[in-house]
């Protein structure tokens, strides 16, 4: 079904309203006459009457009634329903008969203003819960309905994944201050129009005026329809946009997702603006006898002094637990018997006051800890008590068995494969206070039966005090055996290790793929962060401060991969978000694409892959045509995977799904930009 729309403002609005309701009407028509006991009802309810009618002008009513062809329910009102622009008092929604009764509580609606009540997915049939997507009611307090339309796309600026259910706020540029060095628009003013993206990140903003807008977007983490700095992700587009002056775009009804979609005109990369996070000590706890945890409100807390009673300052080992050091672990390097059940102390640090000014702040610390026995420990204690009582009754001497060591290694396997580039990782539950590397034995065995004692070098991890790497002469043709004798290691609790042994093999280059990357920077001296991720988005390898020239990734596992490239503008070796007030976008993160513009590539065992990373192409300005093509390719990939999944479920399952799918058939599933629907200039 293809619908054409001319440039007339009113006709564009009508076409779009019809589009939003067409899916429900067509699906209902396609299933008329379904006999009792047939396939499960998968069709949404259908609107049969609206009073006052949709599109009413000079609106003065205090209520609206929307009637459906069946009984309905309202779900997640706070999360799903919103009004554009927001009313001073929220409308009240209730169920009456086969319809929804809306009470308009705001007595001071803005004059000459077009309002839209957006229901999202809140309306569903009462029996099966099939949601009616895209339901909206529009009215105007003036003589005309604003009728222009704009589309866009919202995504996470780091992962490049779509961000659904994102709010888009439109501010009339002539009604707000022009941002200078600082932009406070989103905090000082209320948006004149509001839209929200669907699950695929696409939004269609309706009922706009032919005026320039400043446009912002935020991901509503807490479902309160309010932007919360440092909690919600936020994005903005530079400059202003007048929908009457923007090129046309295509709109279609996605018959699988069951909501409208469109080619985007605006593009938002959202990030968390950490500059708004207020510094404070949010939580102090003692999860373990030897561990204190401090959680701060903002990254990189400035700690002036820290005192824990009876603990010398040089016996406190600090371990950052987060990227920005906003969560710290304090390991107490003292004997267990010297630690009280409740540890008291004091911390002095720079915190924000009520005026948002950093000031020296002192907070008292009170950190209780209580030993909790595991079920096994409880059984062991009870067994010992019974054995002791029995021995004493017999007049025999009883000696308490030596308790098993609590010294713990994390993720250590008795058989493991060593990647020579990464060495053998060793991670301990608590920091070490003794490491007798001379007692460690590392032997290698050749095919001819020879045995060699290898040199073992232990390298501490600079980012984690509990992690080490064992480096040696790793040769794939030899087998290795590691032995760490008892008490060669000890942690801050004073516990030593039991005997640790492991059999090791060494990865062979020919059993993996190799990536040779030729990096061509945009400018001399530019550096980048390269991240190899699998098809599920899991980070496999990372290379920081990458400049021009050749860079090689050895020992790459076979499978589907993507290569994320981050333009490390400040050269700190990590991705940085933007700053809304300073109108600074986040550092760009893009994925490598081949000549066919495909992001996903497949590595194979024993193969070498040569990739050229021309940063002038990778970080070229994004055009809307390129963005549409990118989304189209992602949609094609999604549809292919969906088809593969259905094929695995079998033809019978496929037939059942088709029988239950109703008649939603507005255009084929050819991907974004290729579906049937409304095309042409919407303005």
C-alpha positions in Angstrom: 0.0 0.0 0.0 1.6 3.3 -1.1 0.2 6.6 -0.2 1.4 9.8 -1.9 1.4 13.1 -0.1 1.7 16.6 -1.6 3.3 19.6 0.1 0.1 21.0 1.5 0.4 21.3 5.3 -3.1 20.2 6.1 -3.0 17.3 3.7 0.3 16.1 5.2 -1.1 16.0 8.6 -4.2 14.1 7.5 -2.2 11.5 5.7 -0.1 10.9 8.8 -3.1 10.6 11.1 -4.6 8.0 8.7 -1.2 6.2 8.7 -1.2 5.9 12.4 -4.6 4.3 12.5 -4.4 2.4 9.3 -2.6 -0.6 10.8 -5.3 -1.2 13.3 -8.2 -0.8 10.9 -6.6 -3.0 8.2 -5.6 -5.7 10.6 -9.2 -5.8 11.9 -10.7 -6.0 8.5 -8.4 -8.9 7.5 -9.7 -11.0 10.4 -13.4 -10.5 10.1 -15.3 -13.8 10.5 -12.7 -15.7 12.5 -14.6 -18.7 13.9 -14.7 -19.4 17.7 -11.8 -21.6 18.7 -9.6 -20.4 15.9 -6.1 -18.9 16.1 -5.2 -16.8 19.0 -6.3 -13.1 18.7 -3.2 -11.1 17.9 -4.9 -7.9 16.7 -5.1 -4.6 18.5 -8.3 -2.8 19.3 -9.8 -0.4 16.7 -11.1 3.1 17.3 -14.7 3.4 16.3 -15.6 6.9 17.7 -14.0 10.0 19.2 -15.8 12.8 20.9 -14.9 15.6 20.3 -13.6 14.4 17.0 -9.8 14.2 16.4 -8.5 17.5 15.0 -11.0 19.7 16.7 -10.1 23.4 16.6 -11.1 26.2 19.0 -11.1 23.4 21.6 -13.0 24.2 24.8 -14.1 20.8 26.1 -13.0 19.5 29.5 -13.2 15.9 28.5 -12.5 13.5 25.5 -13.9 10.0 25.0 -12.3 7.5 22.6 -14.4 4.4 22.0 -13.1 1.1 20.7 -14.6 -2.1 19.1 -13.8 -4.1 22.2 -13.0 -3.6 25.9 -9.5 -2.2 26.5 -7.0 -1.7 29.3 -4.5 1.0 30.1 -1.0 -0.1 30.9 2.1 1.9 32.1 0.3 5.3 31.9 3.2 7.1 33.6 5.7 5.5 31.2 3.8 5.5 27.9 1.4 8.5 27.9 2.5 12.1 27.4 1.1 15.3 26.1 2.8 17.7 23.6 3.3 20.4 24.8 3.0 19.4 28.4 0.0 20.7 30.3 0.2 22.5 33.7 -1.9 19.7 35.2 -1.8 16.3 33.7 -5.0 14.8 32.2 -6.7 12.0 34.1 -7.4 8.8 32.2 -10.0 6.2 33.1 -11.9 3.4 31.5 -15.6 3.7 30.7 -17.4 1.0 28.8 -15.5 0.2 25.7 -13.5 3.4 25.8 -11.1 5.8 27.5 -12.4 8.9 29.2 -9.9 11.8 29.4 -10.4 14.6 31.8 -8.6 17.9 30.9 -7.6 19.3 34.3 -5.6 22.2 33.1 -7.7 25.4 33.1 -5.1 27.5 31.4 -4.2 25.8 28.2 -2.0 27.9 25.9 -3.9 30.0 23.3 -3.5 29.3 19.6 -1.7 26.0 20.4 -2.0 22.6 18.9 -2.0 19.8 21.6 -1.4 16.1 21.0 -2.1 13.3 23.6 0.3 10.5 22.8 -0.7 7.0 24.1 2.5 5.1 23.1 1.7 1.4 23.8 -0.6 2.1 26.8 -3.8 1.0 25.1 -4.3 -2.8 24.7 -7.3 -5.1 24.3 -8.6 -6.5 27.6 -8.3 -10.2 26.8 -5.0 -10.8 25.0 -3.2 -7.6 25.8 -2.5 -6.8 22.2 -1.2 -3.1 22.2 -2.4 -0.4 19.8 0.8 1.4 18.8 0.7 5.1 17.7 -2.7 6.2 19.0 -2.8 9.9 19.4 -5.5 12.6 19.9 -4.9 16.1 18.5 -6.8 19.3 19.1 -6.1 23.0 18.9 -7.1 25.9 21.1 -6.9 28.1 18.1 -8.6 28.1 14.6 -5.9 25.9 12.9 -3.9 22.7 13.5 -0.2 22.9 13.2 0.6 20.3 10.6 4.3 20.0 9.7 6.2 16.8 10.3 9.9 16.0 11.1 11.7 12.7 11.5 14.9 11.6 13.2 17.0 8.9 14.7 18.5 8.5 18.2 21.4 6.3 19.1 24.0 5.7 21.8 27.0 7.6 20.8 29.4 4.9 22.1 27.8 1.7 21.1 26.1 3.1 18.0 23.0 1.1 19.0 19.5 2.5 18.6 17.9 4.2 21.7 14.2 3.6 21.8 11.7 5.5 23.9 13.8 8.6 23.7 12.1 12.0 24.2 12.7 14.7 21.6 12.1 18.3 22.7 11.5 21.1 20.2 12.0 24.7 21.4 10.9 27.6 19.1 14.2 29.4 18.5 12.6 32.9 18.6 11.1 32.1 22.1 14.4 31.2 23.8 17.8 32.9 24.2 20.4 32.2 21.6 23.1 30.0 23.3 26.4 31.8 23.8 29.2 30.2 25.6 26.7 28.2 27.7 23.4 26.6 26.6 20.7 26.5 29.3 17.7 26.1 27.0 16.7 22.6 28.2 16.8 23.8 31.8 15.2 27.3 31.5 12.3 26.7 29.1 9.5 24.2 28.4 9.5 22.6 25.0 6.7 23.7 22.6 6.5 20.3 21.0 7.5 16.8 22.2 8.0 13.5 20.3 9.3 10.1 21.3 11.3 7.5 19.3 10.1 4.0 18.8 12.2 0.9 19.8 14.2 1.2 16.6 15.3 4.7 17.5 13.2 6.4 14.8 10.9 9.2 15.8 8.2 11.1 13.8 7.5 14.5 15.3 4.1 15.9 14.3 2.1 19.1 14.5 5.1 21.4 14.2 5.0 25.0 13.0 6.9 26.4 10.0 9.4 28.1 12.4 13.1 27.4 13.4 13.5 25.0 16.3 16.3 24.1 18.7 16.1 20.4 19.2 17.3 18.2 22.0 16.8 14.5 22.9 17.2 12.5 26.1 16.7 8.9 27.1 14.3 8.8 30.0 16.0 6.4 32.4 13.5 6.8 35.3 10.3 7.1 33.1 9.5 10.4 34.7 9.4 12.4 31.4 12.0 14.8 32.9 15.6 15.2 31.9 17.9 14.4 34.8 21.5 15.5 34.3 24.1 12.8 34.8 21.4 10.1 35.0 19.7 10.4 31.5 21.6 10.2 28.3 21.2 13.5 26.3 21.9 14.7 22.8 21.5 17.8 20.7 21.8 18.9 17.1 23.8 22.0 16.3 22.0 25.1 14.9 18.2 25.4 14.3 15.9 23.4 12.0 12.7 24.7 10.3 10.6 21.7 9.2 9.1 23.8 6.3 12.6 24.1 4.8 13.8 20.5 5.2 13.7 18.0 2.4 11.0 15.4 2.2 11.2 11.9 3.6 9.5 8.5 3.5 7.2 7.1 6.1 5.8 3.6 6.2 4.0 1.2 8.5 6.2 -1.5 9.9 3.9 -4.5 9.8 6.2 -6.7 12.0 6.9 -4.2 14.7 3.4 -2.7 14.3 4.3 0.9 14.4 5.2 3.7 11.9 8.7 4.2 10.8 10.5 6.7 8.6 13.8 7.8 7.0 15.5 10.2 9.5 16.1 13.9 8.9 17.8 14.6 12.2 20.5 12.5 13.9 21.2 12.5 17.6 24.2 10.8 19.3 23.3 10.6 23.0 25.8 10.5 25.9 25.7 10.9 29.7 26.8 14.4 30.7 28.9 13.6 33.8 29.7 17.3 34.2 26.4 17.7 36.0 27.1 15.0 38.5 27.2 16.5 42.0 30.1 15.4 44.2 29.0 13.7 47.4 29.6 10.6 49.4 26.5 8.6 48.5 27.3 5.4 50.3 29.9 3.9 52.6 29.8 0.2 53.4 31.8 -2.7 54.6 30.9 -5.8 52.5 33.8 -7.8 53.9 35.8 -7.8 57.1 38.9 -6.4 55.3 37.1 -4.3 52.7 35.5 -0.9 52.9 33.6 0.5 49.8 33.0 4.2 49.2 30.6 5.3 46.4 30.8 9.0 45.3 28.3 11.0 43.3 30.8 12.1 40.6 34.0 10.8 39.1 37.5 11.5 40.5 36.7 12.6 44.0 39.3 14.9 45.6 40.0 13.2 49.0 42.0 15.4 51.3 42.3 13.0 54.2 41.0 9.6 55.3 41.2 8.2 58.8 40.0 4.7 60.0 40.5 4.2 63.7 43.2 1.7 64.6 44.2 1.3 60.9 47.6 3.0 59.9 47.2 4.9 56.7 50.0 2.9 55.1 48.0 -0.2 55.7 45.1 0.9 53.5 45.3 -0.3 49.9 43.1 1.7 47.5 41.5 0.0 44.4 39.4 2.0 42.0 36.3 -0.1 41.1 35.1 2.1 38.2 36.4 4.0 35.3 36.1 7.4 36.9 37.1 6.3 40.4 33.7 7.2 41.7 33.6 3.9 43.5 36.7 2.9 45.6 37.6 -0.2 47.5 39.7 0.3 50.6 41.5 -3.0 51.5 42.7 -3.2 55.1 46.1 -4.8 55.3 45.9 -5.8 59.0 45.3 -9.1 60.9 41.7 -10.1 61.3 41.9 -10.1 65.1 42.8 -6.4 65.1 39.7 -5.4 63.2 36.6 -4.3 65.3 33.1 -5.4 64.5 32.3 -1.7 63.8 35.0 0.4 62.3 34.8 4.2 62.8 36.6 6.9 61.0 36.4 10.2 59.1 36.8 11.3 55.5 37.6 14.9 54.3 36.9 15.6 50.6 35.6 18.3 48.2 31.9 18.1 47.8 29.2 20.3 46.3 27.1 22.4 48.6 23.5 23.6 48.0 24.8 26.3 45.7 26.7 23.7 43.6 30.1 25.0 44.8 32.8 22.5 45.7 33.8 23.0 49.4 35.8 21.0 51.9 33.5 18.6 53.6 34.0 16.2 56.6 31.9 13.1 57.1 32.0 10.6 59.9 32.3 6.9 58.9 30.6 4.1 60.8 31.3 0.8 59.2 29.8 -2.3 60.8 30.5 -5.9 59.8 29.1 -9.2 61.0 30.4 -12.6 60.2 27.8 -14.7 58.5 28.5 -18.4 58.3 27.8 -20.3 55.2 25.8 -23.5 55.4 28.9 -25.6 55.0 30.8 -23.6 57.6 27.9 -24.1 60.0 27.9 -27.9 59.4 31.7 -28.0 59.9 31.4 -26.1 63.2 28.7 -28.4 64.4 30.7 -31.5 63.5 33.7 -30.1 65.4 31.6 -29.4 68.5 30.2 -32.9 68.5 33.7 -34.4 68.0 35.1 -32.3 70.9 32.2 -33.3 73.2 32.7 -36.9 72.4 36.5 -36.7 73.0 36.1 -34.9 76.3 33.5 -37.5 77.5 36.0 -40.2 76.8 38.8 -38.4 78.6 40.7 -38.0 75.4 42.6 -35.0 74.1 40.9 -33.2 71.2 42.7 -31.0 68.7 40.7 -28.7 66.4 41.3 -29.5 62.7 43.2 -26.9 60.8 40.7 -24.8 58.9 40.9 -24.7 55.1 42.6 -21.7 53.7 40.3 -18.9 52.6 42.9 -17.7 50.1 41.0 -17.5 46.8 41.9 -17.1 43.1 39.3 -15.9 40.7 38.6 -17.8 37.4 41.7 -19.9 37.7 41.6 -23.2 35.7 43.8 -26.2 36.3 44.1 -26.6 32.5 44.3 -23.4 30.4 45.5 -22.1 27.0 47.9 -19.2 27.1 47.8 -16.4 24.6 51.4 -15.3 24.2 50.3 -11.7 23.6 48.3 -11.5 26.8 50.4 -13.9 29.0 48.7 -15.9 31.8 46.3 -13.7 33.8 46.1 -14.3 37.5 43.4 -12.6 39.7 43.0 -12.9 43.4 40.0 -12.2 45.6 42.0 -9.8 47.8 45.3 -8.0 47.3 48.5 -9.9 48.0 51.0 -9.0 50.7 53.5 -11.7 50.0 54.6 -13.1 46.6 57.6 -15.4 46.7 58.2 -15.7 43.0 61.4 -17.7 43.6 59.3 -20.5 45.0 57.1 -20.7 41.8 58.0 -23.5 39.4 57.3 -23.3 35.7 58.4 -26.3 33.7 58.1 -26.9 30.0 58.1 -30.3 28.2 59.2 -30.9 24.6 58.0 -33.6 22.2 61.4 -35.3 22.6 60.8 -35.8 26.3 63.2 -33.0 27.5 62.2 -30.9 30.5 63.2 -27.3 31.1 62.7 -24.9 34.0 61.4 -21.7 32.5 61.8 -18.2 33.8 58.6 -16.9 35.3 58.1 -13.1 35.5 55.1 -11.8 37.5 53.8 -8.4 36.3 51.3 -6.4 38.5 48.4 -4.8 36.8 48.6 -1.0 37.1 44.8 -0.7 37.0 43.9 -3.4 39.5 45.9 -4.3 42.6 44.4 -7.8 42.6 45.5 -8.8 39.1 48.9 -10.0 37.8 50.3 -11.5 34.6 52.7 -14.4 34.4 55.1 -13.8 31.5 57.5 -16.4 30.1 59.0 -17.8 26.9 55.7 -19.2 25.6 56.4 -21.7 22.8 53.5 -23.4 21.1 55.4 -26.6 20.5 56.0 -27.1 24.2 53.7 -28.1 27.1 53.9 -26.2 30.4 53.2 -27.0 34.1 52.8 -24.3 36.7 53.2 -25.1 40.4 52.9 -22.5 43.2 53.8 -24.3 46.5 51.8 -23.7 49.7 52.3 -20.3 51.4 54.3 -18.9 48.5 51.5 -16.3 48.4 49.6 -14.5 51.1 46.8 -11.9 51.1 45.8 -9.1 53.4 43.9 -11.5 55.7 47.2 -13.2 56.5 46.0 -16.4 54.7 48.5 -18.3 52.5 47.7 -20.3 49.5 47.2 -24.1 49.3 49.2 -25.8 46.6 48.3 -24.4 43.1 49.0 -26.4 39.9 48.0 -25.9 36.3 48.7 -27.6 33.0 49.2 -25.0 30.2 49.2 -25.1 26.4 50.2 -22.2 24.2 48.0 -20.8 21.5 49.2 -21.3 17.9 48.9 -18.4 15.5 47.7 -20.7 12.8 44.7 -21.7 15.0 43.5 -18.1 15.0 43.0 -15.2 12.5 45.3 -12.2 12.2 44.2 -8.7 11.5 46.7 -6.3 9.9 45.4 -2.7 10.2 46.9 0.1 8.1 45.9 3.3 9.9 45.8 6.5 8.0 45.1 9.4 10.5 43.1 12.5 9.6 46.0 14.7 10.8 49.5 14.1 11.8 49.7 13.2 15.5 46.0 12.1 15.8 45.5 8.9 18.0 42.6 6.5 18.1 41.2 3.7 20.2 40.6 0.5 18.4 38.2 -2.1 19.8 37.5 -5.5 18.3 34.0 -6.7 19.4 32.1 -9.9 18.4 28.6 -10.0 16.9 27.1 -9.8 20.4 29.0 -6.6 21.2 31.5 -8.2 23.7 34.9 -6.5 23.7 37.6 -9.0 22.7 40.7 -6.8 22.1 41.5 -3.2 22.7 44.5 -1.1 21.5 45.0 2.4 22.8 46.9 5.5 21.5 47.0 4.1 18.0 48.7 6.4 15.5 49.4 6.1 11.8 51.0 3.0 10.4 50.5 -0.8 10.7 49.0 -2.4 13.8 48.5 -6.1 14.1 46.0 -8.1 16.1 47.2 -11.7 16.5 45.2 -14.6 18.0 41.8 -13.3 16.9 39.1 -16.0 17.3 37.1 -17.1 14.3 33.7 -15.7 14.0 31.6 -12.5 13.1 33.4 -9.4 14.2 33.1 -5.6 14.2 35.9 -3.1 14.6 35.0 0.0 16.6 37.2 3.1 16.1 37.1 6.0 18.6 38.5 9.4 17.7 40.5 10.0 20.9 40.6 13.8 20.7 42.2 14.4 24.1 44.5 11.3 23.9 43.5 9.8 27.2 43.1 6.3 25.9 39.3 6.1 26.4 36.0 7.3 25.0 34.7 10.6 26.5 31.1 11.9 26.4 30.1 15.4 25.6 29.0 18.4 27.5 25.4 19.8 27.0 25.9 23.2 28.5 29.1 23.8 26.5 27.5 22.3 23.4 30.4 19.9 23.0 29.5 16.7 21.3 30.9 13.4 22.5 34.0 11.8 20.9 32.9 10.0 17.8 32.8 6.2 17.8 32.4 4.6 14.4 32.6 1.0 13.0 34.9 0.0 10.2 33.0 -0.7 6.9 34.1 -2.6 3.9 33.6 -1.5 0.2 30.0 -2.7 0.4 29.6 -0.6 3.5 29.1 -3.6 5.7 30.2 -3.4 9.4 30.2 -7.1 10.1 33.1 -9.2 8.8 33.9 -12.9 9.4 37.4 -14.0 10.6 38.6 -17.5 9.8 41.1 -19.8 11.4 44.6 -19.4 9.8 43.6 -16.4 7.7 45.2 -13.0 7.6 43.0 -10.0 7.0 44.3 -6.6 5.8 42.1 -3.7 6.6 42.8 -0.1 5.7 41.5 2.4 8.2 41.3 5.8 6.4 40.1 8.0 9.2 39.2 10.7 6.7 36.5 8.4 5.4 35.6 6.8 8.7 35.1 10.1 10.5 33.7 12.1 7.5 30.5 14.1 8.3 27.4 11.9 8.4 24.9 12.8 5.7 21.3 11.8 6.0 21.6 9.6 2.9 24.5 7.7 4.4 22.6 7.3 7.7 19.5 6.0 5.9 21.7 3.5 4.0 23.3 2.4 7.3 19.9 1.8 9.0 18.7 0.0 5.9 21.7 -2.4 6.1 21.1 -3.0 9.8 17.4 -3.7 9.1 18.3 -6.2 6.4 20.7 -7.9 8.8 18.0 -8.0 11.5 15.5 -9.5 9.0 17.9 -12.1 7.8 18.6 -13.2 11.4 14.9 -13.3 12.1 14.3 -15.4 9.0 17.1 -17.8 10.1 15.6 -18.1 13.5 12.1 -18.9 12.1 13.6 -21.4 9.7 15.2 -23.2 12.6 11.9 -23.4 14.4 10.5 -25.3 11.5 7.8 -24.8 8.8 5.0 -25.8 11.2 5.9 -23.0 13.6 6.1 -20.6 10.7 2.7 -21.6 9.5 1.2 -21.1 13.0 2.7 -17.6 13.2 1.3 -16.7 9.8 -2.1 -17.9 10.8 -2.0 -15.8 14.0 -0.4 -12.8 12.4 -3.7 -11.3 11.1 -3.6 -9.1 8.0 -1.0 -6.5 8.8 0.5 -6.2 5.4 1.3 -2.5 4.7 4.4 -2.9 2.5 7.0 -5.6 2.3 9.8 -6.1 4.8 12.6 -4.8 2.5 14.5 -2.8 5.1 14.5 0.8 6.0 14.1 3.0 3.0 12.8 0.1 1.0 9.3 -0.5 2.5 6.1 0.7 1.1 4.4 3.7 2.6 4.1 7.4 2.3 6.7 9.0 0.1 7.4 12.5 -1.2 7.7 15.9 0.4 5.7 15.9 3.6 5.7 19.7 3.7 
